[in-house]
Amino acid sequence: MNLRSSRLLGLVSTLAILSCHGSTVKLIADAAPTVDAAAEIQVDGPTVAFPFDGATEGGADGRNTDALFDAAAENVVGADIASAQTPDARLAADASMSSDTNIPITSATEVGLAVWGSSPGDIWTGGKGGSLRHWDGAAWSDYPFFPSTCFVVAIWGSSSNSVWAAGCANTVAFWDGSSWKAQTTPVGSQVLTALQGTAADDVWIGGCQNLLLHWNGKTWTSVDSATSGCIVGFGMNSQSDGWLVSTTPGVSHWDGLHWNAISMAGIGSGTPTAIFSKTANDVWMATFDGLYRFDGTRWGVPPVNMDIGPSRPTVFALWGRSANDLYAGSFTAWHFDGTSWTPINGLNEGTARGIWGEPVGETWFVGDNGFLGRMR
């Protein structure tokens, strides 16, 4: 059994309430589905296959780094769960876990890829199977806008009445406070892989074939990203400061006028998956072979005491409030306090692929097998 199989064997979501660093961590979903071995998305052209269990091709943790959906569309890596316990059996086996009756989830059969909210009572999640769900603080509601063959790969908004979602290979949707509506964009048949912004009139969408679009509040325009491949992550701080990463691998910085390529010297061969920055001289990049940090001059592997474990696992998501309050999604969720990374107890039952939090308050996580967590 390879490392990937052994790690994924135990990815069975549970219901739990645990304590970590004085905060309450809540696991809110329960399921033990078998994820499809492969999935397909029909674009305006040939069908694009997104393997969920590809052959190992050099990945440190045994995953197929050449798989398009691994590398591009929010790095979804599903798995055939070889064995799984029912939620009741798991709870019985671990008396420290208990269910969170405050936040039941309507369904837990899909891989969660994206989460965003404007407040604790306004949370959107999306993922495999076209799932698009909303939490109003009391209950979940399904919004079947995307077909079940779609992947909702990214969600971002500037307010509760201005939310964007990308999915179904080349579909962009907008929430105006009452309904989701398809948007006309110059996407063509390119696969969409990332979305983020800083304001209602400053939204970026990235995709494959070097697709990069900007919304100024009225129209979409194509912009040169100064890189190539599939753009898989944004780290936008303001209308004059932002970062993006692509599968080339490549990284570019936005200065308010142009995207400028940044040297990748010091970065390993792992495909980038996400990027985070609050200052120009402190940037984190997530890749298939762990984390890298940019000090304003060069990239490098963080010191051992500032890295995620000695094995440097694949990191799928990054989100933070500041350089001293940063979260990473891997085969568990991690928190960085400015000095060191520590695993978040209670969030280790599913791979975390999407993270969002309030400026002060709750932090939400979504991932494999219906995994949905909230930390207060």
Secondary structure as the mmCIF struct_conf table of DSSP 4:
data_model
#
loop_
_struct_conf.conf_type_id
_struct_conf.id
_struct_conf.beg_label_comp_id
_struct_conf.beg_label_asym_id
_struct_conf.beg_label_seq_id
_struct_conf.end_label_comp_id
_struct_conf.end_label_asym_id
_struct_conf.end_label_seq_id
HELX_RH_AL_P HELX_RH_AL_P1 LEU A 3 LEU A 9
TURN_TY1_P TURN_TY1_P1 GLY A 10 GLY A 10
STRN STRN1 SER A 13 CYS A 20
TURN_TY1_P TURN_TY1_P2 HIS A 21 GLY A 22
STRN STRN2 SER A 23 ALA A 31
HELX_LH_PP_P HELX_LH_PP_P1 PRO A 33 ASP A 36
BEND BEND1 ALA A 37 ALA A 37
STRN STRN3 ALA A 38 GLN A 42
BEND BEND2 ASP A 44 PRO A 46
STRN STRN4 THR A 47 PRO A 51
BEND BEND3 PHE A 52 ASP A 53
HELX_LH_PP_P HELX_LH_PP_P2 GLY A 54 THR A 56
BEND BEND4 GLU A 57 GLY A 58
TURN_TY1_P TURN_TY1_P3 ALA A 60 ASP A 61
BEND BEND5 GLY A 62 GLY A 62
TURN_TY1_P TURN_TY1_P4 THR A 65 ASP A 66
HELX_RH_AL_P HELX_RH_AL_P2 LEU A 68 ALA A 71
TURN_TY1_P TURN_TY1_P5 ALA A 72 ALA A 72
BEND BEND6 ALA A 73 ALA A 73
TURN_TY1_P TURN_TY1_P6 GLU A 74 ASN A 75
BEND BEND7 ALA A 82 ALA A 82
HELX_RH_AL_P HELX_RH_AL_P3 PRO A 87 ALA A 93
TURN_TY1_P TURN_TY1_P7 ALA A 95 SER A 96
TURN_TY1_P TURN_TY1_P8 THR A 101 ASN A 102
BEND BEND8 ILE A 103 ILE A 103
BEND BEND9 THR A 106 THR A 106
BEND BEND10 GLU A 110 GLU A 110
STRN STRN5 GLY A 112 SER A 119
TURN_TY1_P TURN_TY1_P9 PRO A 120 GLY A 121
STRN STRN6 ASP A 122 GLY A 127
STRN STRN7 LYS A 128 LYS A 128
TURN_TY1_P TURN_TY1_P10 GLY A 129 GLY A 130
STRN STRN8 LEU A 132 TRP A 135
BEND BEND11 GLY A 137 ALA A 138
STRN STRN9 TRP A 140 ASP A 142
BEND BEND12 PHE A 146 PHE A 146
TURN_TY1_P TURN_TY1_P11 SER A 148 THR A 149
STRN STRN10 PHE A 151 PHE A 151
STRN STRN11 VAL A 152 SER A 159
TURN_TY1_P TURN_TY1_P12 SER A 160 ASN A 161
STRN STRN12 SER A 162 GLY A 167
TURN_TY1_P TURN_TY1_P13 CYS A 168 ASN A 170
STRN STRN13 THR A 171 TRP A 175
BEND BEND13 GLY A 177 SER A 178
STRN STRN14 TRP A 180 ALA A 182
TURN_TY1_P TURN_TY1_P14 PRO A 186 SER A 189
HELX_LH_PP_P HELX_LH_PP_P3 GLN A 190 VAL A 191
STRN STRN15 LEU A 192 ALA A 199
TURN_TY1_P TURN_TY1_P15 ALA A 200 ASP A 201
STRN STRN16 ASP A 202 GLY A 207
BEND BEND14 CYS A 208 CYS A 208
TURN_TY1_P TURN_TY1_P16 GLN A 209 ASN A 210
STRN STRN17 LEU A 212 TRP A 215
BEND BEND15 GLY A 217 LYS A 218
STRN STRN18 TRP A 220 SER A 222
BEND BEND16 ALA A 226 THR A 227
BEND BEND17 GLY A 229 GLY A 229
STRN STRN19 ILE A 231 SER A 238
TURN_TY1_P TURN_TY1_P17 GLN A 239 SER A 240
STRN STRN20 ASP A 241 SER A 246
TURN_TY1_P TURN_TY1_P18 THR A 247 PRO A 249
STRN STRN21 GLY A 250 TRP A 254
BEND BEND18 GLY A 256 LEU A 257
STRN STRN22 TRP A 259 ALA A 261
TURN_TY1_P TURN_TY1_P19 ALA A 265 GLY A 266
BEND BEND19 SER A 269 GLY A 270
HELX_LH_PP_P HELX_LH_PP_P4 THR A 271 THR A 271
STRN STRN23 PRO A 272 THR A 279
TURN_TY1_P TURN_TY1_P20 ALA A 280 ASN A 281
STRN STRN24 ASP A 282 THR A 287
TURN_TY1_P TURN_TY1_P21 PHE A 288 ASP A 289
STRN STRN25 GLY A 290 PHE A 294
BEND BEND20 GLY A 296 THR A 297
STRN STRN26 TRP A 299 GLY A 300
HELX_LH_PP_P HELX_LH_PP_P5 VAL A 301 PRO A 303
HELX_RH_3T_P HELX_RH_3T_P1 VAL A 304 MET A 306
BEND BEND21 ASP A 307 ILE A 308
TURN_TY1_P TURN_TY1_P22 PRO A 310 SER A 311
STRN STRN27 ALA A 317 SER A 322
TURN_TY1_P TURN_TY1_P23 ALA A 323 ASN A 324
STRN STRN28 ASP A 325 GLY A 329
BEND BEND22 SER A 330 THR A 332
STRN STRN29 ALA A 333 PHE A 336
BEND BEND23 GLY A 338 THR A 339
STRN STRN30 TRP A 341 PRO A 343
TURN_TY1_P TURN_TY1_P24 ASN A 345 GLY A 346
BEND BEND24 GLU A 349 GLY A 350
STRN STRN31 ALA A 352 GLY A 357
BEND BEND25 PRO A 359 GLY A 361
STRN STRN32 THR A 363 GLY A 367
HELX_RH_3T_P HELX_RH_3T_P2 ASP A 368 GLY A 370
STRN STRN33 LEU A 372 MET A 375
#
